[in-house]
Amino acid sequence: DNDPELLQSLKEASRVINLMRGTLGNENLIDEVKEHDAEVRLAWEPFFRTLFEKLQQREEAKIVFVYHHYGGWTMDLLREYFPTSKIVEVQVTRSRLLDRFVEREVKGGVDHEALWRDDQGERFTILREKYSPSYKGNEENYKKFVDWRFYFPRATIAEGGGSYVINNDDFDGAQQLVSILNEGASI
């Protein structure tokens, strides 16, 4: 919020979010999303260049940049700006990830039944139209929607060459992450 240039760049890039997400229920979602790779890159690359240039100006010796990796080009761009960086992908089995999302909402006071029935926002309007007017019986459909809406299809990160993959199914990934990051490289 305190960097108008970066915020404007983010707003401009966000215009392609629906291309990154694809169509809810499409059985060939990955193929659909890949069709728009060039347009997505054209929209997002200026944002990431601006962001990385600003990060380079920081005086901290180590920076942790948390990001949901979308395409291979973003990793190439990161390496261009930070050639000695360590890239760590923290993985969680998809079903656990979705269960945790819903659990966090419930712990935060979200009443899925009431929202599904009454909320006029985009999320619950789509859900009512696609499935039914009631949350009851649609718990798994809600998770499918969450997967589509909030966890974009993306390229995988291969281990090696400064890239690491750790599993956090049992909330034990933090120890591995600290160990990797303490090996000395920046970012």
N, C-alpha and C positions, 0 to 999 in steps of 0.2 A: 504494500500500500504506500510505502514511502518512496517508491521509485516510479514516477509517472511514465518514464520511457519504457521500462520493463513491463509495467502493467498494461500499457497500450499494446505492446508487442504480443503479450499473452492473449489479450482480447482478440486481436487480429488473427492469431494462430488458431484460437478456439473455434473459429467458424467452420472448421473441418471435423469437429468432434463426431458428428453423425457418420462421416465417411470412415472414421477410425473404428466406430462401433459396429457398423453394418446393420443389417435388418434382423430384428428380433424373430427368432424361430427359423432363420435360414439354415438349412442343413449344410450348406457350403459356405458358411460364414467366413472362414479363413480366406477362401478364394475371392469372395466378394470384397473383403477388406483389402486384400493385396492388389486388386484392380486399381485402387486409388492411392497406391504408395507414392507415386510421383507428386500428386496434388497435395498429399499430406506433408510430404517433405518440403515442398515449396512454401507451404503455410508455416510450418514449425521451425524450419532451419534458422530464419532470422531471429526468432525468439531465443533459441539455444545459443546462437553465436553471441547475442547481446548478453545473455546470462553468464556464459563462460568467460567473456571478456571482463565482466564485472567481478566474477569470482577470482580471476587472475590478479586483480588489483588489491585484493584483500591481503592483509599482512600475516594472517594466521599461517602457521607451518602446515597444519593439517586441516582439511575441510571434509566433512561428510556430506555428500550430496545424495539425498534420497529421491529416487525417481522410479516411476513405473516405466521400464524400458519398452519402447514401442517397436522400433525397427533397427536393423543392423546399422543403418547410417548414423543413428544417434550415438552409438558406441564409437564409431569411427570419428565422429566429430569430437566427442569427449577426449579421445586419444590424441587428436590433433592439438587440442588446447592443453591437455594434461598428459603428456606421453608416459609419465612414470606412475600414473594412477593405478589404483587397485579397484577392480570392479567386482562387487560381491552381489550375487543374486541370492536372495533369501526366498526359498520355496516352501510352500505349504500345499499339501494335497488339496485339490480343488474342493472336494466335499467338506473338508475341515474348514477351509477358508470361508466358504459360504455359510456354514453353521456358525462360525465365529462372528460373521457380519451380522446375522440375525440376532444372535445372543447379545452382541453389543447394543443393538438397537433396543432390545427388550430391557436390558439393564439400564439403558438411558431413558426409559419411560415410554418407549414407542408402543402404542396399542395398535397392532397390525389390523385387527378386525375393524376397529373404528375408522382407521385411516382408509382401509380398503373400501369400506362402505361410504364414507362421507367426504374424504379429501378430494378437492377439485383440482389439485395440482397435476402436472403431467404424468408423474410416475403412477399414481393410483388410478388415474383415468385410463391410461393404457392398459393396466392390469384388469380393470373391470371390463373393458371392451374386448380384450383378447380372451379372457378366461371365464369370468362370471362375476356377479355383483357381490359375492361373499368370499372372504379370506378362507373360511373353513373349507378344507379339502384342496386348497390351492397353495399349501405351504411349500411344496416342491416347485410349483410354478413360480412362486415368488423368488425362490433361490435361483431359478433359471434366469429370471428377469434381472436379478442383482448381478449375476455373472455377466450377462450381456451389457447391462447399463453401466456398471462400475469397474469391471475387470476386462479391459480391452484385449482382443487377440493381439499377440505380439511375437516377435522373433525370440528364440531361445538364446541363452548365453552359454557358450561352450567353455569348459574349464581349461585353464592353461594360459600362459602368456600374460599373467597378471590378472586373470579372471578366475573367480572362485564361485562355487555353488554350494550353499549350505541348506540343510533342511531344518525347518522350524515347526514341524508338526507337534512336537511335545514341548514347545517353548524353551528349547535348549540351544537354539541357534545363536543367542546373544554371546555366549561364551566363545563359540567358534569365531564370530564376527570380531570380537575384541582381540582375539589371538591373531587373526589375519591383519587387522588394522595396526596392531602394535609392532608389526614387522618392519615399519619405518617409512613406507611410501606415503606421499601426500595424496590428497583428495579422498 
